[in-house]
Amino acid sequence: MIKQWLLPGTLFFLALISILILRSVAPALLERQLLFFALGAGIFWVTSRVSFRQWQNVSWYLYAGLIGGLILTQLIATVTRGTRSWIEIGPFHMQPSQLAVAVTGLAVGKFLEERAKLSLWEYVVLLLLIVVPAGLIFAEPDLGTAAIFFISLLPAVTLRRVPKLYLAWTFTLGVAAVVVGWMFLLKPYQQARITSFLSQESQTHAASYNAIQSVIAVGSGGTTGRGLGQGTQSQLRFLPERQTDFVFASFAEETGFIGGGLLIGLYAVLVGLCLATANQLDSPGAHLFALVTAVMFLAQIGINIGMNIGLVPITGITLPFVSYGGSSILALSFHLGCVQSLMRQFVPKAKLVIR
């Protein structure tokens, strides 16, 4: 069985990296980040001590709360940087969409666990469970979070219990939805981010400025980096959002290839733990949740680092447990607390031994 200290140990080192880089590039935010990590540690511990089956048993209530929170966001949230994603509660800001993958993963896992083979109607219900929160997140508009949500829940619609004909129709409708979304739903600034990335002639466009500065920061770090507090792009504020979207570029500039490689190695351990946990579980709902968690982290890490080094368009995706932000840390702590609960309480798959 997987060692139970590996997951919290990995999270500790990710938090340490976050503290080090924030202390360098945005020291005014350090105290709040430390508070977020303290609260996140508490959420992780409490969540991990609760049986995963109990979380499954309340998954429909959590899902209803998620939908209510996303609707409430549309009604009362203030617009920040063009999106309506944050609900203000005193000095804190809450982002319900951060919990979407974890809560929907629990609900979808519960739904699939109770069914051996999906009928057409049941498959439609499964798609609605995924599409409804995704649509509400997209309407904020938060294209990046909606994309991560869809990618993360893909394992739910590709399981063996889903007929291949349903998958073919889903793929066709998905392509049609992308075309319609590009033509009628995406905001001009969202289209500009993608077109400026694809078109070499538009690299001087304002939409490409962030990407250019980020690539410069990563490249200037070299092998060992400029040293903490010595990065020019981040310290002189050429690099925008140096503490959130482009925190990897800030870290790579100051710690170099070695520091960036260490961070990627920690993420590889995190994703590997989730995949190993999924592989050991016999319960369909539990297996799906661990698999969804692995895909979510892989997608979020890949997109964030990819946009920091100029490989993918800028989408506003933050780096898990390293970027500044309370909602993300608390939501991910709950998510991984559920995975830790799986490590503690679920029986591994039975193995066939031939003598």
Secondary structure, 3 states (H helix, E strand, C coil): CCCCCHHHHHHHHHHHHHHHHHHHHCHHHHHHHHHHHHHHHHHHHHHHHCCHHHHHHCHHHHHHHHHHHHHHHHHHCEEECCEEEEEEECCEEECHHHHHHHHHHHHHHHHHHCCCCCCHHHHHHHHHHHHHHHHHHHCCCCHHHHHHHHHHHHHHHCCCCCCHHHHHHHHHHHHHHHHHHHHHHCCHHHHHHHHHHHCHHHCCCHHHHHHHHHHHHHHHCCCCCCCCCCCHHHHCCCCCCCCCCCHHHHHHHHHHHHHHHHHHHHHHHHHHHHHHHHHHECCHHHHHHHHHHHHHHHHHHHHHHHHHCCCCCCCCCCCCCCCCCHHHHHHHHHHHHHHHHHHHHCCECCCCCCC
